[in-house]
Amino acid sequence: MSADPVISVVAATRNRSESLSLLLASLRGQTLSPEAFEVVIVDDGSSDDTPGVLERELASGSLNLRLLRSARGRGPAAARNEGWRAASAPIVAFTDDDCEADSRWLEAMAAASQANPGAVVQGRTEPPPAERDSIGLFSRTLEITELGPYFQTCNMAYPRILLERLDGFDEQTFRQSGEDTDLAWRAIAAGAETVFADDARVIHAVNELGPIGSLRLPLRWSDAMAVIGRHPEMRSRLHRGVFWKRSHELLLRAIVGLLLARRFPPAALLAYPYARDVVRRTRRRNASTVLAPYVAIQDVVETFATIRGALRHRVAVL
């Protein structure tokens, strides 16, 4: 393997041995020559077969692979920081352990980065075409077809020199979420150009979370509220400049209306727009309207996580 790869792939992983195997297989199938890239995988305290998957991959010698392991989970920001700092190429491409890279992914990422020196490059992310019909109420995937605004690390490339200048991800403020968005907007504030590479494509798995997992997921979003306080440009993305989502406004109006209805019954009509919206969103997620109350519970959890983050980071967002 070359001592001077053109691009380094960095991925953090935790307890996703099966999907990690698919990611590694997709990296073995890249059109970019094997000596032109390296792969750095950071195992963030996995307790499943992840160490075995990585050791077998390392023993095969198919990839220029470097393994880093933490005995305990420290979160994605800390794991990715360890990964890019261990990388040796001038371009660092980030992806996730529940993604598979298109065969031309690295070739396209390297080309876009070299054609736009110093730029932050974002690639296209899609769910598997065969699994689109399975996307529903209890699943999660990502589809990114244009530049920003969240710049998720499932498909991003940064110049290493820029990562060094910015000191990477802010792992103190963003322990569970928001670290990728914050990094990109700090890069933009520092003068970096952002570019969308449509042909640098990754496939993001449709992860089945189940009813409980789908409620737990939004609880991780609280730290993401700090992005709004740190980068005022993001406030224009909020509903009415205040609400994380339109559904949060409708939910809070409904709650106020139901509370006021004890003394003034017509106030209960304030809940109607929210009820209609919940039914519409339930149908849009390929679920029976019988599950509309579950969607409402999701909204309550999301709104709680948002307000908790707003209080923690002292930012006006609901």
C-alpha atoms as one frame of an Amber mdcrd trajectory, in Angstrom:
protein
   0.000   0.000   0.000   1.141   3.541  -0.732   2.527   5.583   2.132   0.827
   8.660   0.656  -2.863   8.016  -0.045  -4.875  10.685  -1.847  -7.903  10.384
   0.437  -8.673   8.858   3.817 -12.028   7.347   4.752 -13.004   7.806   8.395
 -15.982   6.082  10.006 -16.972   5.697  13.631 -18.846   2.527  14.568 -20.668
   1.113  17.553 -22.570  -2.191  17.724 -23.408  -2.406  14.031 -21.272  -5.333
  12.965 -23.578  -6.464  10.143 -23.934  -3.077   8.470 -20.242  -2.362   9.068
 -19.440  -5.496   7.042 -21.460  -4.055   4.151 -19.621  -0.745   4.371 -16.238
  -2.490   4.271 -17.338  -4.605   1.304 -18.389  -1.461  -0.577 -14.991   0.119
   0.107 -13.274  -2.957  -1.295 -15.205  -2.384  -4.525 -14.123   1.212  -5.163
 -12.980   2.233  -8.627 -10.259   4.360  -7.042  -7.107   2.272  -6.909  -6.537
   0.609  -3.503  -3.197   2.323  -3.006  -4.838   5.752  -3.429  -6.931   5.578
  -0.273  -6.827   4.372   3.307  -9.637   3.456   5.705  -9.657   4.418   9.378
 -12.365   2.770  11.486 -12.909   3.885  15.083 -14.729   1.304  17.212 -16.439
   3.400  19.863 -16.812   0.742  22.553 -18.758  -1.946  20.667 -19.943  -5.010
  22.580 -21.075  -7.069  19.566 -18.962  -8.791  16.897 -17.568  -5.496  15.571
 -13.996  -6.238  16.797 -14.142  -9.618  15.051 -15.390  -8.102  11.798 -12.578
  -5.558  11.857  -9.871  -8.065  12.746 -10.949 -10.394   9.949 -10.941  -7.494
   7.495  -7.496  -6.443   8.663  -6.196 -10.010   8.309  -7.516 -10.251   4.749
  -5.322  -7.360   3.637  -7.926  -6.236   1.101  -7.994  -2.672   2.389  -5.356
  -0.263   3.616  -7.081  -0.401   6.992  -6.268   1.127  10.353  -8.258   0.194
  13.455  -8.725   2.354  16.546 -10.704   1.149  19.551 -12.113   2.744  22.674
 -13.096   0.651  25.672 -16.180   2.804  26.251 -18.507   4.817  24.074 -17.489
   8.466  23.899 -19.893   9.648  21.216 -19.549  10.298  17.474 -17.698  13.617
  17.724 -14.878  12.205  19.862 -14.622   9.041  17.748 -14.457  10.958  14.467
 -11.857  13.329  15.884  -9.674  10.376  16.780 -10.194   8.967  13.299  -9.276
  11.999  11.214  -6.291  12.795  13.413  -4.954   9.299  12.728  -5.531   9.675
   8.970  -2.639  10.561   6.692  -4.217  11.833   3.459  -4.782  15.526   2.627
  -8.513  14.837   2.073 -10.658  13.178   4.756 -13.951  11.602   3.657 -16.441
  10.780   6.402 -19.176   8.182   6.204 -21.225   6.154   8.683 -21.335   2.505
   9.672 -24.893   2.116   8.323 -23.933   3.238   4.817 -22.647   1.551   1.679
 -20.505   3.505  -0.757 -21.234   3.523  -4.462 -18.299   2.063  -6.387 -17.327
   5.532  -7.680 -17.772   7.294  -4.345 -14.122   7.917  -3.504 -13.147   8.635
  -7.087 -15.869  11.294  -7.280 -15.055  12.712  -3.827 -11.356  12.994  -4.625
 -12.101  14.610  -8.009 -14.484  17.181  -6.488 -12.042  18.003  -3.699  -9.114
  18.400  -6.085 -11.177  20.531  -8.491 -12.178  22.818  -5.595  -9.080  23.199
  -3.412  -9.889  23.966   0.197 -13.610  23.281  -0.232 -15.912  21.190   1.923
 -17.572  18.585  -0.308 -20.937  16.981   0.355 -22.082  13.922  -1.566 -25.473
  12.495  -2.433 -27.148  10.138   0.063 -30.123   7.896  -0.701 -31.944   4.969
   0.895 -31.667   1.621  -0.898 -34.118   1.679  -3.836 -35.424  -1.780  -2.918
 -36.189  -0.637   0.647 -38.058   2.588  -0.052 -41.386   0.877   0.517 -40.242
  -0.198   3.990 -39.650   3.369   5.190 -42.277   3.986   7.823 -43.232   5.095
  11.288 -40.640   3.033  13.133 -37.690   3.359  10.744 -35.033   5.937   9.978
 -32.905   6.691   6.937 -31.434   9.742   5.211 -31.955  11.209   1.767 -29.757
  14.168   0.825 -30.044  15.446  -2.736 -28.723  19.010  -2.417 -26.131  21.029
  -0.541 -26.628  21.537   3.218 -27.901  22.806   5.480 -27.081  20.050   8.009
 -24.002  18.601   6.264 -24.397  15.113   7.791 -21.167  13.148   8.068 -22.645
  10.141   6.300 -21.156  11.664   3.138 -18.754  14.579   3.594 -15.140  15.369
   2.701 -12.921  17.976   4.343  -9.369  19.113   3.635  -7.261  17.839   6.494
  -5.637  21.246   6.857  -9.083  22.761   7.454  -9.917  20.152  10.099  -6.665
  21.023  11.847  -7.426  24.726  11.655 -10.897  24.217  13.165  -9.686  21.584
  15.665 -12.254  19.138  14.300 -15.614  18.391  15.863 -16.629  20.121  19.088
 -16.992  17.038  21.271 -17.647  19.015  24.459 -20.747  20.867  23.246 -22.123
  18.245  20.859 -21.833  14.877  22.551 -24.660  13.085  20.756 -25.851  15.239
  17.863 -25.224  18.426  15.909 -21.444  18.076  15.735 -21.438  17.604  11.958
 -23.643  20.636  11.266 -21.581  22.787  13.614 -18.305  21.774  11.960 -19.551
  22.651   8.479 -20.884  26.048   9.513 -17.637  26.852  11.334 -15.822  25.960
   8.132 -18.107  28.292   6.170 -17.496  31.081   8.714 -13.765  30.506   8.262
 -14.138  31.167   4.520 -14.370  27.624   3.134 -16.425  27.026   0.010 -19.042
  24.252   0.064 -19.625  22.052  -2.979 -22.184  19.351  -3.757 -20.875  16.304
  -5.632 -23.954  14.568  -7.009 -21.977  11.589  -8.314 -20.307  10.913  -4.929
 -23.105   8.687  -3.706 -23.655   6.567  -0.623 -26.612   4.370   0.261 -27.974
   4.880   3.776 -29.667   1.872   5.360 -33.295   1.945   6.426 -32.825   1.234
  10.119 -35.763  -0.376  11.889 -35.916   1.202  15.363 -39.219  -0.134  16.656
 -41.762   1.896  18.667 -39.498   2.419  21.690 -36.367   3.142  19.657 -38.246
   5.697  17.570 -39.154   7.560  20.750 -35.647   7.376  22.179 -33.985   8.761
  19.056 -35.219  12.386  19.406 -33.911  12.517  22.966 -30.412  12.597  21.460
 -31.181  15.816  19.558 -31.040  18.206  22.504 -27.415  19.201  21.919 -28.203
  20.065  18.304 -30.027  23.164  19.576 -26.628  24.716  20.292 -26.147  24.979
  16.520 -28.890  27.629  16.382 -27.229  29.758  19.051 -23.756  29.424  17.551
 -24.744  29.887  13.892 -27.568  32.442  13.481 -27.722  31.577   9.754 -29.512
  28.378  10.750 -32.400  30.260  12.365 -33.885  30.981   8.954 -34.360  27.202
   8.621 -36.696  27.145  11.624 -40.452  27.409  11.312 -41.291  31.073  11.996
 -37.692  31.491  13.082 -38.427  29.872  16.459 -39.858  26.361  16.085 -37.638
  23.387  15.231 -40.576  21.985  13.263 -43.998  23.247  12.255 -45.511  20.358
  14.222 -44.019  21.777  17.431 -45.936  25.019  16.995 -49.182  23.175  16.288
 -48.649  20.886  19.288 -48.014  23.761  21.697 -51.061  25.636  20.374 -53.145
  22.490  20.897 -51.899  22.104  24.481 -52.702  25.742  25.251 -56.148  25.355
  23.696 -56.985  22.254  25.730 -55.847  23.921  28.948 -57.914  27.022  28.256
 -60.925  24.893  27.302 -61.553  24.143  30.972 -62.840  27.687  31.401 -63.569
  28.596  27.804 -64.663  25.498  25.842 -64.312  27.062  22.346 -60.550  27.278
  22.950 -60.435  23.529  22.281 -60.684  24.406  18.579 -57.021  25.404  18.771
 -56.269  21.679  18.863 -57.981  20.974  15.527 -55.126  22.070  13.200 -52.737
  19.845  15.133 -55.066  16.830  15.030 -55.489  17.249  11.274 -51.730  17.598
  10.812 -51.002  14.443  12.860 -53.382  12.386  10.733 -51.845  13.742   7.533
 -48.287  12.954   8.663 -49.284   9.479   9.821 -50.637   8.646   6.383 -47.581
  10.141   4.706 -45.392   7.737   6.688 -47.277   4.733   5.292 -49.074   4.032
   8.569 -52.705   3.546   9.558 -54.436   6.540  11.118 -54.968   4.285  14.150
 -51.323   5.077  14.928 -51.878   8.846  14.908 -51.691   8.977  18.747 -48.218
   7.439  18.518 -47.141  10.236  16.155 -48.463  12.731  18.704 -46.351  11.066
  21.403 -43.334  11.360  19.123 -44.059  15.073  18.782 -44.218  15.448  22.555
 -40.847  13.717  22.962 -39.279  15.786  20.171 -40.609  19.029  21.617 -39.374
  18.073  25.085 -35.899  17.310  23.698 -35.881  20.629  21.837 -36.896  22.671
  24.885 -34.399  20.781  27.060 -31.642  21.612  24.592 -32.774  25.222  24.345
 -32.555  25.627  28.109 -29.232  23.804  28.335 -27.618  25.906  25.632 -29.551
  29.140  26.301 -30.996  29.533  22.846 -34.530  30.576  21.873 -35.949  27.575
  20.018 -39.028  25.424  20.620
